[in-house]
Amino acid sequence: MRTSPLLLAVLALASGQALAEDAPEFDRPGIGFSTSTVGKRVVVWEQGLPDASRDRSDGLTITTWTADTLLRVGLADTLELQLGADSWSGLRQRGPGIRVQDSGGGDGSAALKWAPALANEQLSMAFKAGASLPWGRAPLGDAGHAYDLGMTVAWALPRESSLAFYIDRQWGDGGNGWLFSPSYGFPLRPQLSAYVEAGYGTGAQYMRAAGAGVTWMVSPRVQLDASFLRGLDADTTDWQGGVGVSMSFD
């Protein structure tokens, strides 16, 4: 099996950053986002390698994959700017008399994330307001303008575990909807953690799903991840998931 040049670059960066300070919490993987910001003058790059989904309904199988990119730039200790893009996407449809395949760039996004400092050390929260940038071409992009407001609240539990609740309100050209997701994270061993989560959405964010994921801190500033979601009804995508890498730079 050939080794990906991108993976080699990641491992090289990981070894070079081994003595650096600890990284901030990364937002991938998972439905929600973390309850911290990256810190002033810190840049974080989070990359899907890729993320994908597969759904089969009425004899039609739809497979998508996206190398989604997220840059997080620290504007202040508790405020960050997030710039995202579906750097490279693919779509394949197979069914009776249907053979469709396409690839290319998708849409982008921009958001501000704020994580206020709280007196209770066991409790943390963050808020994010964002908008889509529909610069891609159909069917991979140009889904119209969409806006959302989201919040995550998390509690630190004994034995380095945590419980979090994420809620998001979206509206725009594609319709309105709510999304709610509880999650529970726990350590497996030093530098290796896991989580389980569920997603319940309405309207434009319709979802009935449950899943899990793992994260591995290759070095203090580089994380590898793998995750999946399983749809629980006929109206939710059957499978979603992927692998990715996240890196922090001063």
Contacts in CASP RR format, 6 or more apart in sequence:
PFRMAT RR
TARGET T0000
AUTHOR 0000-0000-0000
METHOD contacts of the structure
MODEL  1
MRTSPLLLAVLALASGQALAEDAPEFDRPGIGFSTSTVGKRVVVWEQGLP
DASRDRSDGLTITTWTADTLLRVGLADTLELQLGADSWSGLRQRGPGIRV
QDSGGGDGSAALKWAPALANEQLSMAFKAGASLPWGRAPLGDAGHAYDLG
MTVAWALPRESSLAFYIDRQWGDGGNGWLFSPSYGFPLRPQLSAYVEAGY
GTGAQYMRAAGAGVTWMVSPRVQLDASFLRGLDADTTDWQGGVGVSMSFD
4 49 0 8 1.000
6 49 0 8 1.000
7 49 0 8 1.000
10 218 0 8 1.000
10 222 0 8 1.000
10 224 0 8 1.000
10 245 0 8 1.000
10 247 0 8 1.000
11 218 0 8 1.000
13 222 0 8 1.000
13 247 0 8 1.000
14 218 0 8 1.000
14 219 0 8 1.000
14 221 0 8 1.000
14 222 0 8 1.000
15 219 0 8 1.000
16 219 0 8 1.000
17 219 0 8 1.000
17 220 0 8 1.000
17 221 0 8 1.000
17 222 0 8 1.000
17 247 0 8 1.000
18 219 0 8 1.000
18 220 0 8 1.000
19 220 0 8 1.000
20 219 0 8 1.000
20 220 0 8 1.000
20 221 0 8 1.000
20 250 0 8 1.000
21 220 0 8 1.000
21 221 0 8 1.000
22 220 0 8 1.000
22 221 0 8 1.000
23 44 0 8 1.000
23 217 0 8 1.000
23 220 0 8 1.000
23 221 0 8 1.000
23 222 0 8 1.000
23 223 0 8 1.000
23 246 0 8 1.000
23 247 0 8 1.000
23 248 0 8 1.000
24 34 0 8 1.000
24 36 0 8 1.000
24 37 0 8 1.000
24 38 0 8 1.000
24 39 0 8 1.000
24 42 0 8 1.000
24 44 0 8 1.000
24 248 0 8 1.000
25 34 0 8 1.000
25 35 0 8 1.000
25 36 0 8 1.000
26 34 0 8 1.000
26 44 0 8 1.000
26 46 0 8 1.000
26 215 0 8 1.000
26 223 0 8 1.000
26 225 0 8 1.000
26 246 0 8 1.000
27 33 0 8 1.000
27 34 0 8 1.000
27 46 0 8 1.000
27 70 0 8 1.000
27 72 0 8 1.000
28 46 0 8 1.000
28 48 0 8 1.000
28 70 0 8 1.000
28 225 0 8 1.000
28 244 0 8 1.000
28 246 0 8 1.000
29 213 0 8 1.000
29 215 0 8 1.000
29 225 0 8 1.000
29 226 0 8 1.000
29 227 0 8 1.000
29 241 0 8 1.000
29 242 0 8 1.000
29 244 0 8 1.000
30 183 0 8 1.000
30 195 0 8 1.000
30 197 0 8 1.000
30 213 0 8 1.000
30 227 0 8 1.000
31 166 0 8 1.000
31 179 0 8 1.000
31 181 0 8 1.000
31 183 0 8 1.000
31 197 0 8 1.000
31 199 0 8 1.000
31 229 0 8 1.000
32 152 0 8 1.000
32 164 0 8 1.000
32 166 0 8 1.000
32 168 0 8 1.000
32 181 0 8 1.000
32 183 0 8 1.000
33 113 0 8 1.000
33 126 0 8 1.000
33 128 0 8 1.000
33 152 0 8 1.000
33 166 0 8 1.000
34 126 0 8 1.000
34 152 0 8 1.000
35 115 0 8 1.000
35 124 0 8 1.000
35 125 0 8 1.000
35 126 0 8 1.000
35 152 0 8 1.000
35 153 0 8 1.000
35 154 0 8 1.000
35 164 0 8 1.000
36 115 0 8 1.000
36 124 0 8 1.000
36 126 0 8 1.000
37 72 0 8 1.000
37 74 0 8 1.000
37 77 0 8 1.000
37 78 0 8 1.000
37 79 0 8 1.000
37 80 0 8 1.000
37 113 0 8 1.000
37 114 0 8 1.000
37 115 0 8 1.000
37 126 0 8 1.000
38 44 0 8 1.000
38 72 0 8 1.000
38 73 0 8 1.000
38 74 0 8 1.000
38 80 0 8 1.000
38 248 0 8 1.000
39 74 0 8 1.000
39 76 0 8 1.000
39 77 0 8 1.000
39 78 0 8 1.000
39 80 0 8 1.000
40 74 0 8 1.000
40 75 0 8 1.000
40 76 0 8 1.000
40 77 0 8 1.000
41 74 0 8 1.000
41 250 0 8 1.000
42 73 0 8 1.000
42 74 0 8 1.000
42 248 0 8 1.000
42 249 0 8 1.000
42 250 0 8 1.000
43 71 0 8 1.000
43 72 0 8 1.000
43 73 0 8 1.000
43 74 0 8 1.000
43 248 0 8 1.000
43 249 0 8 1.000
43 250 0 8 1.000
44 70 0 8 1.000
44 71 0 8 1.000
44 72 0 8 1.000
44 246 0 8 1.000
44 247 0 8 1.000
44 248 0 8 1.000
44 249 0 8 1.000
45 69 0 8 1.000
45 70 0 8 1.000
45 71 0 8 1.000
45 72 0 8 1.000
45 246 0 8 1.000
45 247 0 8 1.000
45 249 0 8 1.000
46 69 0 8 1.000
46 70 0 8 1.000
46 71 0 8 1.000
46 72 0 8 1.000
46 244 0 8 1.000
46 245 0 8 1.000
46 246 0 8 1.000
47 67 0 8 1.000
47 68 0 8 1.000
47 69 0 8 1.000
47 70 0 8 1.000
47 244 0 8 1.000
47 245 0 8 1.000
47 246 0 8 1.000
48 66 0 8 1.000
48 67 0 8 1.000
48 68 0 8 1.000
48 69 0 8 1.000
48 242 0 8 1.000
48 243 0 8 1.000
48 244 0 8 1.000
48 245 0 8 1.000
49 67 0 8 1.000
49 242 0 8 1.000
49 243 0 8 1.000
49 244 0 8 1.000
49 245 0 8 1.000
50 65 0 8 1.000
50 66 0 8 1.000
50 67 0 8 1.000
50 68 0 8 1.000
50 88 0 8 1.000
50 242 0 8 1.000
50 243 0 8 1.000
51 65 0 8 1.000
51 66 0 8 1.000
51 67 0 8 1.000
51 68 0 8 1.000
51 240 0 8 1.000
51 241 0 8 1.000
51 242 0 8 1.000
51 244 0 8 1.000
52 63 0 8 1.000
52 64 0 8 1.000
52 65 0 8 1.000
52 66 0 8 1.000
52 240 0 8 1.000
52 241 0 8 1.000
52 242 0 8 1.000
53 62 0 8 1.000
53 63 0 8 1.000
53 64 0 8 1.000
53 65 0 8 1.000
53 237 0 8 1.000
53 239 0 8 1.000
53 240 0 8 1.000
53 241 0 8 1.000
54 61 0 8 1.000
54 62 0 8 1.000
54 63 0 8 1.000
54 64 0 8 1.000
54 237 0 8 1.000
54 238 0 8 1.000
54 239 0 8 1.000
55 61 0 8 1.000
55 62 0 8 1.000
55 237 0 8 1.000
55 238 0 8 1.000
55 239 0 8 1.000
56 62 0 8 1.000
56 238 0 8 1.000
57 234 0 8 1.000
59 95 0 8 1.000
59 96 0 8 1.000
60 93 0 8 1.000
60 94 0 8 1.000
60 95 0 8 1.000
60 98 0 8 1.000
61 93 0 8 1.000
61 94 0 8 1.000
61 95 0 8 1.000
62 91 0 8 1.000
62 92 0 8 1.000
62 93 0 8 1.000
63 91 0 8 1.000
63 92 0 8 1.000
63 93 0 8 1.000
63 94 0 8 1.000
64 89 0 8 1.000
64 90 0 8 1.000
64 91 0 8 1.000
64 92 0 8 1.000
65 89 0 8 1.000
65 90 0 8 1.000
66 86 0 8 1.000
66 88 0 8 1.000
66 89 0 8 1.000
66 90 0 8 1.000
66 106 0 8 1.000
67 86 0 8 1.000
67 87 0 8 1.000
67 88 0 8 1.000
67 89 0 8 1.000
68 84 0 8 1.000
68 85 0 8 1.000
68 86 0 8 1.000
68 87 0 8 1.000
69 84 0 8 1.000
69 85 0 8 1.000
69 86 0 8 1.000
69 87 0 8 1.000
70 82 0 8 1.000
70 83 0 8 1.000
70 84 0 8 1.000
71 82 0 8 1.000
71 83 0 8 1.000
71 84 0 8 1.000
72 80 0 8 1.000
72 81 0 8 1.000
72 82 0 8 1.000
72 113 0 8 1.000
73 80 0 8 1.000
73 81 0 8 1.000
73 82 0 8 1.000
73 83 0 8 1.000
74 80 0 8 1.000
74 81 0 8 1.000
75 81 0 8 1.000
78 114 0 8 1.000
78 115 0 8 1.000
78 116 0 8 1.000
78 117 0 8 1.000
79 112 0 8 1.000
79 113 0 8 1.000
79 114 0 8 1.000
80 112 0 8 1.000
80 113 0 8 1.000
81 110 0 8 1.000
81 111 0 8 1.000
81 112 0 8 1.000
82 109 0 8 1.000
82 110 0 8 1.000
82 111 0 8 1.000
82 112 0 8 1.000
82 113 0 8 1.000
82 128 0 8 1.000
82 130 0 8 1.000
83 109 0 8 1.000
83 110 0 8 1.000
84 108 0 8 1.000
84 109 0 8 1.000
84 110 0 8 1.000
85 105 0 8 1.000
85 106 0 8 1.000
85 107 0 8 1.000
85 108 0 8 1.000
85 109 0 8 1.000
85 133 0 8 1.000
86 105 0 8 1.000
86 106 0 8 1.000
86 107 0 8 1.000
86 108 0 8 1.000
86 136 0 8 1.000
86 140 0 8 1.000
86 141 0 8 1.000
87 105 0 8 1.000
88 103 0 8 1.000
88 104 0 8 1.000
88 105 0 8 1.000
89 103 0 8 1.000
89 104 0 8 1.000
89 105 0 8 1.000
89 106 0 8 1.000
89 140 0 8 1.000
89 141 0 8 1.000
90 101 0 8 1.000
90 102 0 8 1.000
90 103 0 8 1.000
90 104 0 8 1.000
90 140 0 8 1.000
91 100 0 8 1.000
91 101 0 8 1.000
91 102 0 8 1.000
91 103 0 8 1.000
91 139 0 8 1.000
91 140 0 8 1.000
92 100 0 8 1.000
92 101 0 8 1.000
93 99 0 8 1.000
93 100 0 8 1.000
93 101 0 8 1.000
102 139 0 8 1.000
102 140 0 8 1.000
103 140 0 8 1.000
104 137 0 8 1.000
104 140 0 8 1.000
105 136 0 8 1.000
105 137 0 8 1.000
105 140 0 8 1.000
105 141 0 8 1.000
106 135 0 8 1.000
106 136 0 8 1.000
106 137 0 8 1.000
106 140 0 8 1.000
106 141 0 8 1.000
107 132 0 8 1.000
107 133 0 8 1.000
107 134 0 8 1.000
107 135 0 8 1.000
107 136 0 8 1.000
107 141 0 8 1.000
107 142 0 8 1.000
107 143 0 8 1.000
107 144 0 8 1.000
108 132 0 8 1.000
108 133 0 8 1.000
108 134 0 8 1.000
108 135 0 8 1.000
108 136 0 8 1.000
109 130 0 8 1.000
109 131 0 8 1.000
109 132 0 8 1.000
109 133 0 8 1.000
110 130 0 8 1.000
110 131 0 8 1.000
110 133 0 8 1.000
111 128 0 8 1.000
111 129 0 8 1.000
111 130 0 8 1.000
111 131 0 8 1.000
112 128 0 8 1.000
112 129 0 8 1.000
112 130 0 8 1.000
113 126 0 8 1.000
113 127 0 8 1.000
113 128 0 8 1.000
114 126 0 8 1.000
114 127 0 8 1.000
114 128 0 8 1.000
115 124 0 8 1.000
115 125 0 8 1.000
115 126 0 8 1.000
115 127 0 8 1.000
116 125 0 8 1.000
118 124 0 8 1.000
118 125 0 8 1.000
121 156 0 8 1.000
122 155 0 8 1.000
122 156 0 8 1.000
123 153 0 8 1.000
123 154 0 8 1.000
123 155 0 8 1.000
123 156 0 8 1.000
124 153 0 8 1.000
124 154 0 8 1.000
124 156 0 8 1.000
125 151 0 8 1.000
125 152 0 8 1.000
125 153 0 8 1.000
125 154 0 8 1.000
126 151 0 8 1.000
126 152 0 8 1.000
127 149 0 8 1.000
127 150 0 8 1.000
127 151 0 8 1.000
128 148 0 8 1.000
128 149 0 8 1.000
128 150 0 8 1.000
128 151 0 8 1.000
129 147 0 8 1.000
129 148 0 8 1.000
129 149 0 8 1.000
129 150 0 8 1.000
130 147 0 8 1.000
130 148 0 8 1.000
130 149 0 8 1.000
131 145 0 8 1.000
131 146 0 8 1.000
131 147 0 8 1.000
131 148 0 8 1.000
132 143 0 8 1.000
132 144 0 8 1.000
132 145 0 8 1.000
132 146 0 8 1.000
132 147 0 8 1.000
134 141 0 8 1.000
134 142 0 8 1.000
134 143 0 8 1.000
134 144 0 8 1.000
134 145 0 8 1.000
135 142 0 8 1.000
136 142 0 8 1.000
143 173 0 8 1.000
143 174 0 8 1.000
144 172 0 8 1.000
144 173 0 8 1.000
144 174 0 8 1.000
145 172 0 8 1.000
145 173 0 8 1.000
146 170 0 8 1.000
146 171 0 8 1.000
146 172 0 8 1.000
146 173 0 8 1.000
146 174 0 8 1.000
146 175 0 8 1.000
146 204 0 8 1.000
147 170 0 8 1.000
147 171 0 8 1.000
147 172 0 8 1.000
148 168 0 8 1.000
148 169 0 8 1.000
148 170 0 8 1.000
148 171 0 8 1.000
149 168 0 8 1.000
149 169 0 8 1.000
150 166 0 8 1.000
150 167 0 8 1.000
150 168 0 8 1.000
150 169 0 8 1.000
151 166 0 8 1.000
151 167 0 8 1.000
151 168 0 8 1.000
152 164 0 8 1.000
152 165 0 8 1.000
152 166 0 8 1.000
153 164 0 8 1.000
153 165 0 8 1.000
154 162 0 8 1.000
154 163 0 8 1.000
154 164 0 8 1.000
154 165 0 8 1.000
155 162 0 8 1.000
155 163 0 8 1.000
155 164 0 8 1.000
156 162 0 8 1.000
157 163 0 8 1.000
159 186 0 8 1.000
159 187 0 8 1.000
160 186 0 8 1.000
160 187 0 8 1.000
161 184 0 8 1.000
161 185 0 8 1.000
161 186 0 8 1.000
161 187 0 8 1.000
162 184 0 8 1.000
162 185 0 8 1.000
162 186 0 8 1.000
163 182 0 8 1.000
163 183 0 8 1.000
163 184 0 8 1.000
163 185 0 8 1.000
164 182 0 8 1.000
164 183 0 8 1.000
164 184 0 8 1.000
164 185 0 8 1.000
165 180 0 8 1.000
165 181 0 8 1.000
165 182 0 8 1.000
165 183 0 8 1.000
166 179 0 8 1.000
166 180 0 8 1.000
166 181 0 8 1.000
166 182 0 8 1.000
166 183 0 8 1.000
167 178 0 8 1.000
167 179 0 8 1.000
167 180 0 8 1.000
167 181 0 8 1.000
168 178 0 8 1.000
168 179 0 8 1.000
168 180 0 8 1.000
168 205 0 8 1.000
169 176 0 8 1.000
169 177 0 8 1.000
169 178 0 8 1.000
170 176 0 8 1.000
170 177 0 8 1.000
170 178 0 8 1.000
170 179 0 8 1.000
170 204 0 8 1.000
170 205 0 8 1.000
171 177 0 8 1.000
171 204 0 8 1.000
172 204 0 8 1.000
174 204 0 8 1.000
175 203 0 8 1.000
175 204 0 8 1.000
176 203 0 8 1.000
176 204 0 8 1.000
177 201 0 8 1.000
177 202 0 8 1.000
177 203 0 8 1.000
177 204 0 8 1.000
177 205 0 8 1.000
177 206 0 8 1.000
178 201 0 8 1.000
178 202 0 8 1.000
178 203 0 8 1.000
178 205 0 8 1.000
179 199 0 8 1.000
179 200 0 8 1.000
179 201 0 8 1.000
179 202 0 8 1.000
179 205 0 8 1.000
179 207 0 8 1.000
180 199 0 8 1.000
180 200 0 8 1.000
180 201 0 8 1.000
181 197 0 8 1.000
181 198 0 8 1.000
181 199 0 8 1.000
181 200 0 8 1.000
182 197 0 8 1.000
182 198 0 8 1.000
182 199 0 8 1.000
183 195 0 8 1.000
183 196 0 8 1.000
183 197 0 8 1.000
183 198 0 8 1.000
184 195 0 8 1.000
184 196 0 8 1.000
184 197 0 8 1.000
185 193 0 8 1.000
185 194 0 8 1.000
185 195 0 8 1.000
185 196 0 8 1.000
186 193 0 8 1.000
186 194 0 8 1.000
186 195 0 8 1.000
187 193 0 8 1.000
187 194 0 8 1.000
188 194 0 8 1.000
188 214 0 8 1.000
191 216 0 8 1.000
191 217 0 8 1.000
191 218 0 8 1.000
192 214 0 8 1.000
192 215 0 8 1.000
192 216 0 8 1.000
192 217 0 8 1.000
193 214 0 8 1.000
193 215 0 8 1.000
194 212 0 8 1.000
194 213 0 8 1.000
194 214 0 8 1.000
194 215 0 8 1.000
195 212 0 8 1.000
195 213 0 8 1.000
195 214 0 8 1.000
196 210 0 8 1.000
196 211 0 8 1.000
196 212 0 8 1.000
196 213 0 8 1.000
197 210 0 8 1.000
197 211 0 8 1.000
197 212 0 8 1.000
197 229 0 8 1.000
198 209 0 8 1.000
198 210 0 8 1.000
198 211 0 8 1.000
199 207 0 8 1.000
199 208 0 8 1.000
199 209 0 8 1.000
199 210 0 8 1.000
199 229 0 8 1.000
200 207 0 8 1.000
200 208 0 8 1.000
201 207 0 8 1.000
201 208 0 8 1.000
206 235 0 8 1.000
206 236 0 8 1.000
207 231 0 8 1.000
207 236 0 8 1.000
208 231 0 8 1.000
208 232 0 8 1.000
208 233 0 8 1.000
208 235 0 8 1.000
208 236 0 8 1.000
209 229 0 8 1.000
209 230 0 8 1.000
209 231 0 8 1.000
209 232 0 8 1.000
209 236 0 8 1.000
209 237 0 8 1.000
209 240 0 8 1.000
210 229 0 8 1.000
210 230 0 8 1.000
210 231 0 8 1.000
210 232 0 8 1.000
211 227 0 8 1.000
211 228 0 8 1.000
211 229 0 8 1.000
211 230 0 8 1.000
212 227 0 8 1.000
212 228 0 8 1.000
213 225 0 8 1.000
213 226 0 8 1.000
213 227 0 8 1.000
213 228 0 8 1.000
214 225 0 8 1.000
214 226 0 8 1.000
214 227 0 8 1.000
215 223 0 8 1.000
215 224 0 8 1.000
215 225 0 8 1.000
216 223 0 8 1.000
216 224 0 8 1.000
216 225 0 8 1.000
217 223 0 8 1.000
218 224 0 8 1.000
221 247 0 8 1.000
221 248 0 8 1.000
221 249 0 8 1.000
222 245 0 8 1.000
222 246 0 8 1.000
222 247 0 8 1.000
222 248 0 8 1.000
223 245 0 8 1.000
223 246 0 8 1.000
223 247 0 8 1.000
224 243 0 8 1.000
224 244 0 8 1.000
224 245 0 8 1.000
225 243 0 8 1.000
225 244 0 8 1.000
225 245 0 8 1.000
225 246 0 8 1.000
226 242 0 8 1.000
226 243 0 8 1.000
226 244 0 8 1.000
227 241 0 8 1.000
227 242 0 8 1.000
228 239 0 8 1.000
228 240 0 8 1.000
228 241 0 8 1.000
228 242 0 8 1.000
229 237 0 8 1.000
229 239 0 8 1.000
229 240 0 8 1.000
229 241 0 8 1.000
230 238 0 8 1.000
230 239 0 8 1.000
231 237 0 8 1.000
231 238 0 8 1.000
231 239 0 8 1.000
231 240 0 8 1.000
END
